[in-house]
């Protein structure tokens, strides 16, 4: 078994293609504060407690964004944590209808893009059933 890395485009008011490690033990996409500022992601009013691999617990602010990988798009939540490698967790993978295959190191399609079934609206960023951001 090996690690699975993916090229994923994250969109806020700006977009960036990122090489990220798929972490099946993570819930959220995890980006550092500099990348979040570069993308101009919209903050949510929420903070979450994350348990790290070494069992430490840390508080992280959540942001909303759009993700695109393997030609699939949908809304995601991004946790802000200063980590050397961006992470993609299971919530984003499920939204995109993807799963990692550690034997091949690639993503596999497991279902329809769940993000297209959602409508998310926050000040400064709206994502509707088309999966396309509507930025005022």
N, C-alpha and C positions, 0 to 999 in steps of 0.2 A: 504494500500500500504506500501511496505517496501523497504529497500535497497537491491541491488543486488551486491554481491561480486562474483568474479570469480578467479579461479586459472589459471594463464596465464604464459606461458614460453616466456621469451624475450631473443632473441639471437643477439649478436654482434659477436665479436671474442670469447666471452665466453657466457654461457647461465645461466639463473637463473629462477626458478619457483617463481612467485610472487602472493600473494593474493592482489587483487586490487578491488576497488570500481568502478562499472560501473556508469559513469556520462553522462547521455544523453544530458547534456548541454555543454559538453566538445567536442572539435574536435579531440584532440590528446591524445595519451597515455602520461601521465605526471609522470615523475620519478625524484627523487632527484639527486643531483650531485654525491653523493657517489655511488649510484647504477649505474649510467651511466658510471662512471670510472671503477667499478667492471666488468661490461659487455664489456668494451672497445668498446663502440658504435662509429660508424663513424659519425663525424660531417658533417652537410651540410653547405653551405655558407649562410644560411638563419636564420634570427631572426623574431619572430612574436610578435605582441602585443596581450596579453591574457586579457580578462575581467574576474575577479574573482567573486565569488558569492556575495561578499560585494561591488561589482561595482568598485573596484580598478583596474587599468590597469597596467600590468607589461610586460616587455620585456623578452622573453625566446628564447634561442638558440634551433634549431631543429637538431635532429640526426636521422639516419636511422637504422632500425633494422628489425628483423623478429619476428613475434608473432605466438604462437600456443595456441589454446584453443579449447576444445571440439573436439579434433582430426583434427582441421582445421588450416592451416598455410597460412601466407601471409606477404608481406612487410608492414611496418608501419613507421610513423613519430613519434618521441618521443620528447616532449618538456621538457626542463630542468627547474625545479622549485622546490625549497625546500618546500615540502609538507609532512606532517606526514603520509599520506596514498597515495599509488600509485593510479592513476586514469586511466580508460580506456574510451576513448571517441568514438564518433560515426564513425570517419573515420576508426579506427581499426575494429570495429564491422562490418561495411559494407564490408570491405575487406575480413573478415572471413565469411561473410554471416550469421551473428548472430544478434539477438535483445534481449534485456532484457525483462523479464516478471516480473513486480514488485509484482504481486499477488502470484506467486510461488517462487520468488527469484532465478529463474534459467534463463539460456539463451535458446533461441529457434532458430532453423534453419529457415532462411527466403529465402535462395537462395544459389547458388553455391559460392564457394570460389572465390571472385573477385581478390584476390592476385595472383592467378594462371594465370590471363590474362595479368599481368604486367611484364615488365622487367625493373629492376632498377639497375643501375651501378654507384657506387661511388668508389673512391680510397680506397682500403682495404676491400670493401664488395660489392659483386655482388649477386643479387637475380634474378633468371631467371624463366621462365614459370613453372619449376618443383616446385617452392616454396622452393627449398633448397638453402641455402647460398653457394656460391662458394668463399671460402676464399683462396687467393693466398698464 
